[in-house]
Amino acid sequence: MRVVAMIMAGGEGSRLTVFSAHRAKPSVPFAGKYRIIDFPLSNCINSQIYDVAILTQYRPHSLNEHIGIGKPWDLDRVRGGVRLLQPYLARGSQGWYQGTADAVYQNLDYLFNRDADLVIILSGDHIYKMDYREMIAHHEEKDADLTVAVMNVPLEETDRFGIMTTNKNERITEFHEKPKKRDKGTLASMGIYIFDVDTLARRLQQEHELEPNLDFGNHIIPGMIERDKVYAYQFDDYWVDVGTVDAYWQTSLELCDPDSPLNLWDPNFVIRTRSQERPPVRCSAQGQVIRSLVSNGCVIHGRVEHSVLSPGVYVSPGAVVQESVIMNDTWIGPGAIVERAVVDKQVMIGSGAQIGYGDDLIPNQLLPDKLDTGITVIGKGAHLPANIRIGRNVLVQTGVDEDDAAGYDCIPSGSTLAPGKVDIPQSSPPVTPSPTLDGEIEAAEEKTT
């Protein structure tokens, strides 16, 4: 039985705001030293599946660089190995992938060339540990054409998933993609599918004639329930979609807890990644690390509490980091305070700055549905000036520099700081420009005139 894995890694992931603005969502750093895609990739290796294809589309450069030839996952093989499949233009081809199933449809030749009997289709942006061999055995036992991994979710979250109904033999009898009414049950699809390759190819070709923008949830699965043997595989362990800023932040901080539901230290189920050579963590005499994950290359002179630090983060003397996620090579200046924030790579936070300032939870004016729980996000490479105060639910765009905040000593909650522009909610109290900065600006203007 030849099994090929196909990992869907082409989504835009817009709900992660600045963190997926310049990279594919599966390549977003997670749990300090890892990337999100490391989890399904490592699951494949721990399940002894060594023939893996990764379907990319949106801003794949960071993802391509991370995966390379697959050596960290033992996928640099002549037989099997990892392949990056990107959309391309050719005579008679569709070009860009138009849906999850369309992405597989455009790569059916790959499955045929691998002589695959079964294909396991995975999402590249979920956090979980799973031995797929148990699901494959369940698929064979049921003599299924399609097996869908499922788990129970809270009733209030059912509108985010494909919800299904099964009979006493675990055969799926109904499927509702993201139902608006919460009356279809709580058994949710995890986006993990095992297909008989011949059956999948036949259904993809049939459905594609009717609907070019093929999607598994909207088209393939409902049709197969009526015509084929479709079964559910119940999964009862840890699984989470970190597709929102709040879910990403909350899931990251859960890893700091002694009873974290995701065990990254299990020697029998190792999560692999591509790592740079970095020196060990250094914590000075005045440094403190409490209930946190701190990655290689970090230097701690301040206080880090209930936070996750990626490689190369520098925390200056007197600085405090609380309930935050700080990505690679970020510099936090002396006396700075970072609270309830997610900070991307290579950010510089000036001395005395306060990130996550105040108690008001005004939703972000531009993204009220994405930033409304008090978490402030800072994009890659941003440089924030000394002593600036930045409130909650603030979006600091990628590439912001100190001049973009000139004239302000406080960016209130719900604002967006972008290169050359500050958007402040109308409900915020008036912001008084910094007298010091005003004076510097006036002096500069006098010199130029």
Buried (B, 14 or more C-beta within 10 A) or exposed (E): EEBBBBBBBBBEBEBBBBBBBBBBBBBBBBBBBBBBBBBBBBBBBBBEBBBBBBBBBBBBEBBBEBBEEBBBBEBEEEEBBBBBBBBEEEEEEBEBBBBBBBBBBBBBEBBEEBEBEBBBBBBBBBBBBBEBEEBBEBBEEBEBBBBBBBBEBEEEEBBEBBBBBBEEEBBBEBBBBEBEEBEBBBBBBBBBBBBBBEBBBBBBEEBBEEBEEBBBBBBBBBBBBEEBBBBBBEBEEBBBBBBBBBBBBBBBBBBBEEEBEBEBEEEEBEBBBBEEEBEEBEBEEEBBBEEBBBBBBBBBBBBBBBBBBBBBBBBBBBBBBBBBBBBBBBBBBBBBBBBBBBBBBBBBBBBBBBBBBBEBBBBBBBBEEBBBBBBBBBBBBBBBBBBBBBBBBBBBBBBBBBEBBBBBBBBBBBBBBBEEEBBBBEEBEEBEEBEEBBEEBEEEEEEEE
